[in-house]
Amino acid sequence: MLANNWHSETIARFKTLPIEALEYIKWDAHKAATIGETIGNPKVGQYWDEFHYAAMELNRRKGNANRY
């Protein structure tokens, strides 16, 4: 995976994952980001991105479910 495509590739990959996997990624990324902030982990931004992308995909699916 190329670094400059990581965001779009992650968003696209999350569209293929089951809800349970997205919920776990969201939980795990949140935990990693909040702990990482306390210890100065340089990957904190990536963890927050994963958290938000998982939340966005879950919200997108919830919105689609309400359309039918």
RATADA-V367865 format. One line per field, one symbol per residue. phi: phi as a letter, one per 20 degrees, with the letter a starting at -180 (. if undefined). Layout:
# RATADA-V367865
phi: ???
This chain:
# RATADA-V367865
phi: .fffdgfffffffffeefgfffffgfffffffffffffdmffegffffffgfffffffffffffffed
